[in-house]
Amino acid sequence: MNQLFREISTLTTEKNNPATRDIDTLSTRDILLKINDEDAKVAGAVREEIENITVAVDKIAEAFKNGGRLIYAGAGTSGRLGIVDASECPPTYGTPPEMVQAIIAGGTPAIFQAQEGAEDSRELAAKELDILKVSEKDIVCGIAASGRTPFVIGALEEAKKRGAYTILVSTNSRENLLKSDAGKFADTLICPQVGPEVIAGSTRMKSGTAQKLVLNMLTTGAMIRIGKTYGNVMVDLQLTNEKLKERAKAILMNLADADYETAEETLKQTNGNVKTALVMLLTGADLATAEELLKDSGGLIKEVLKKVE
């Protein structure tokens, strides 16, 4: 029997879901209810992994503080989810594009169309990490529903060789992963058990949803830890369009009790830096002092406020 066949046959996501065996005989409404019933299980499965996600978030935040990067590696749906998460960090948190990056098996064309066979090469992933000059300062996070995708394993293996901390997000069982190369090369395993898919093997569904929830937690948690929010408000957003410019003014008005004109003028003084503008308004400091206060407080506004009380 083929080794790959044996590996796949043990995956929960490949099994037939007894709750949806008759899905092709149902009305459209009942099909959707079945899908929704299965989706409702995903958040609970992710919650069971909070302890492991916590470890990963703290490692990522520590890497960011030390000038390191988070690099996602995946194939197919998993790779695209990594690209989505990475691409949304700069406009949301004002981070440089290189701080959170993603590589996908098959390169840019695979974002839009499946590149068959690309996921089967460990060597291609190793080359990608070499191009990025991954080092011990970085975090490499593999994303693979099965946990056995060669491209992802290759990325984790190369990352370990380079001294980087490694994470794997998978919906395979921890027991299976610990017996595999994934267990060998991943420092932290995050394995939400979502059960069989609505359509057997269609891991873009519950598995993809679970992965998206975890990635949201990884970057959002790490960004909060390094001071990219004040309370639950984004204060390092980039003002790249008119909507974001107006959102920035609203943030200053709400958090600093400023009027529209004052918010607009303060943003002009800071060249659109919302965090610095907020510190100026909350403390009465001038631009240079506000910048210095933020630098001395590691970018954390609440630490600034403690110092000036």
C-alpha positions in Angstrom: 0.0 0.0 0.0 1.3 3.5 -0.9 2.7 5.4 2.1 0.9 8.6 1.0 -2.4 6.7 0.8 -1.8 5.4 4.4 -1.1 8.9 5.6 -4.2 10.4 4.0 -6.5 7.7 5.2 -5.7 8.6 8.8 -6.8 12.3 8.4 -10.0 13.3 10.0 -10.6 15.8 7.3 -10.7 13.0 4.7 -13.3 11.0 6.5 -16.9 10.8 5.6 -19.0 13.1 7.9 -22.1 11.1 9.1 -24.0 14.3 9.6 -23.9 15.2 5.9 -24.1 11.8 4.1 -27.5 12.7 2.7 -26.6 16.3 1.8 -27.2 15.8 -1.9 -30.9 14.8 -1.2 -31.7 17.9 0.8 -33.4 21.2 -0.1 -31.1 24.2 -0.6 -32.1 25.6 2.8 -31.3 22.3 4.6 -28.0 22.1 2.8 -27.1 25.5 4.2 -28.3 24.6 7.7 -26.0 21.5 7.6 -23.1 23.7 6.6 -23.9 26.2 9.3 -24.2 23.5 11.9 -20.7 22.2 11.0 -19.2 25.7 10.9 -20.6 26.3 14.4 -18.1 23.7 15.7 -15.1 25.5 14.5 -14.8 28.3 17.2 -14.9 25.8 20.0 -12.2 23.7 18.4 -10.0 26.7 18.1 -10.7 27.6 21.8 -9.3 24.3 22.8 -5.9 25.4 21.4 -5.7 28.7 23.2 -2.7 27.6 25.3 -0.7 26.8 22.3 -1.8 29.9 20.5 -0.8 31.9 23.5 2.8 30.5 23.3 2.9 31.4 19.6 1.6 34.9 20.0 4.2 35.7 22.8 7.0 34.3 20.6 5.8 36.4 17.6 5.6 39.6 19.7 9.0 39.0 21.1 10.4 38.5 17.6 8.8 41.7 16.4 10.3 43.7 19.4 13.7 42.3 18.4 13.4 43.2 14.7 12.3 39.8 13.6 9.6 38.8 11.1 6.7 36.5 10.9 6.7 34.4 7.7 3.8 32.2 6.7 4.3 29.2 4.5 1.4 27.2 2.9 -0.1 25.7 -0.2 -3.5 26.1 -1.8 -6.1 27.5 0.5 -3.7 27.5 3.5 -1.2 29.5 1.5 -3.8 32.0 0.4 -4.9 32.5 4.0 -1.3 33.4 4.9 -1.1 35.9 2.1 -4.4 37.5 3.1 -3.3 37.9 6.8 0.1 39.2 5.9 -1.2 41.7 3.3 -3.6 43.2 5.8 -1.1 44.0 8.5 0.5 47.2 6.9 -2.8 49.1 6.4 -4.3 47.9 9.7 -1.3 48.3 12.0 1.1 50.6 10.1 3.8 47.8 9.8 6.4 47.6 7.1 5.4 45.0 4.4 8.4 42.8 5.3 7.4 42.4 9.0 4.7 39.8 8.1 5.2 38.0 4.9 3.9 34.8 3.2 5.2 32.3 0.7 2.9 30.0 -1.2 3.7 26.8 -3.2 3.7 27.8 -6.8 4.4 31.5 -6.2 2.2 34.4 -7.3 0.2 32.4 -9.9 -1.0 30.0 -7.2 -2.8 32.9 -5.4 -5.3 33.0 -8.2 -5.3 29.5 -9.7 -4.3 26.1 -8.3 -0.7 25.1 -9.3 -0.9 21.3 -9.3 2.2 19.6 -7.9 3.8 22.7 -6.5 3.0 21.7 -2.9 5.1 18.5 -3.3 8.5 20.1 -3.2 10.4 20.7 0.1 13.3 22.2 -1.9 11.2 25.1 -3.3 10.2 26.2 0.2 13.8 26.1 1.3 14.8 28.3 -1.6 12.1 30.8 -0.7 13.4 31.1 2.8 16.9 31.5 1.5 15.7 34.3 -0.7 14.1 35.9 2.4 17.4 35.4 4.4 15.5 33.9 7.3 17.5 33.9 10.5 17.2 33.1 14.2 15.4 36.4 14.7 12.4 35.3 12.6 9.3 33.1 13.1 8.2 30.7 10.4 4.6 29.5 10.6 3.5 26.7 8.4 -0.2 26.4 7.5 -1.4 23.0 6.3 -4.8 21.3 7.1 -3.2 17.9 6.8 0.1 18.9 8.4 2.0 16.7 5.9 2.3 19.1 2.9 5.9 18.7 1.7 6.2 22.5 0.8 5.2 23.4 4.4 7.4 20.7 6.0 10.3 21.9 3.8 9.8 25.5 5.1 9.8 24.3 8.7 12.8 22.2 8.2 14.8 25.0 6.6 13.7 27.4 9.3 14.9 25.1 12.0 18.3 24.8 10.3 18.5 28.6 10.3 17.6 28.8 14.0 14.2 30.4 13.5 11.3 29.5 15.9 8.7 27.4 14.1 4.9 27.1 14.4 2.5 24.7 12.5 -1.2 25.4 12.2 -3.0 22.2 11.2 -6.4 20.5 11.7 -4.7 17.1 11.8 -4.5 15.6 15.3 -1.6 16.4 17.6 -1.0 12.7 18.0 -0.5 12.2 14.3 1.6 15.3 13.9 4.0 14.3 16.7 4.8 11.1 14.8 5.5 13.0 11.6 8.2 15.4 10.3 5.9 18.2 11.3 6.4 17.2 14.9 10.1 17.1 14.3 10.4 20.6 12.9 7.6 22.6 14.6 8.3 24.1 18.0 4.6 24.9 18.6 1.7 22.9 17.2 -1.7 24.5 16.9 -4.2 21.8 16.0 -7.9 22.7 16.3 -9.9 19.5 15.8 -12.8 20.5 13.5 -13.8 17.0 12.6 -14.8 15.7 9.1 -15.6 18.3 6.5 -19.1 18.8 5.2 -17.8 17.5 1.9 -15.1 14.9 2.6 -11.6 16.3 2.0 -12.8 19.8 1.2 -10.4 21.5 3.6 -11.2 25.0 2.3 -14.3 24.7 4.5 -14.0 24.1 8.3 -10.3 23.6 8.2 -9.8 26.9 6.3 -12.1 28.7 8.7 -10.2 27.4 11.7 -6.9 28.4 10.1 -8.2 31.9 9.4 -9.4 32.2 13.1 -6.0 31.2 14.3 -4.1 33.5 12.0 -6.3 36.4 13.1 -5.3 35.6 16.7 -1.6 35.3 15.9 -1.2 38.7 14.3 -3.9 40.6 16.3 -2.5 39.3 19.6 1.1 40.1 18.7 0.2 43.6 17.4 -1.7 44.3 20.7 1.3 43.1 22.7 3.7 45.5 20.8 1.4 48.5 21.3 -0.4 48.8 17.9 -3.7 49.5 19.7 -4.9 51.8 22.4 -7.6 49.8 24.2 -9.3 48.1 21.3 -8.7 50.9 18.8 -6.1 50.7 15.9 -3.8 53.6 16.4 -1.0 52.8 13.9 -3.2 52.5 10.8 -1.8 54.0 7.6 -3.9 56.8 6.1 -3.7 55.4 2.5 -7.2 56.4 1.4 -9.9 59.0 2.3 -11.9 56.5 4.5 -8.8 55.9 6.6 -8.1 59.6 6.9 -11.5 60.2 8.3 -11.3 57.2 10.5 -8.1 58.6 12.0 -9.8 61.9 12.8 -12.7 60.0 14.4 -10.2 58.1 16.6 -8.6 61.3 17.9 -12.0 62.9 18.5 -13.3 59.9 20.4 -10.2 59.1 22.4 -8.9 62.6 23.1 -12.2 64.5 23.1 -10.9 66.7 20.3 -13.1 68.5 17.8 -12.8 67.8 14.1 -10.6 70.7 13.3 -8.1 70.0 16.1 -7.9 66.4 15.1 -7.2 67.3 11.5 -4.6 69.9 12.4 -2.8 67.5 14.8 -2.6 64.8 12.2 -1.1 67.3 9.8 1.6 68.1 12.3 2.5 64.4 12.7 2.3 63.7 9.0 -0.6 61.3 9.5 0.9 59.4 12.5 -2.3 58.7 14.6 -0.4 57.4 17.6 1.8 60.4 17.9 -1.1 62.7 17.4 -3.1 60.9 20.1 -0.2 61.3 22.6 0.0 65.0 21.8 -3.7 65.5 22.4 -3.8 63.4 25.6 -0.7 64.9 27.2 -0.4 68.3 25.7 3.1 67.5 24.5 4.6 69.0 21.4 5.6 66.8 18.4 9.2 66.1 19.4 8.3 65.3 23.0 5.4 63.0 22.0 7.8 61.1 19.7 10.4 60.8 22.5 7.8 59.6 25.0 6.6 56.9 22.6 10.1 55.8 21.9 10.9 55.5 25.6 7.7 53.6 26.3 8.2 51.0 23.6 5.3 52.4 21.6 2.8 51.7 24.3 0.5 54.7 24.8 -0.7 53.6 28.3 2.9 53.4 29.4 3.4 57.0 28.2 0.4 58.1 30.2 1.8 56.5 33.3 5.0 58.4 32.9 3.3 61.8 32.6 0.7 61.4 35.3 
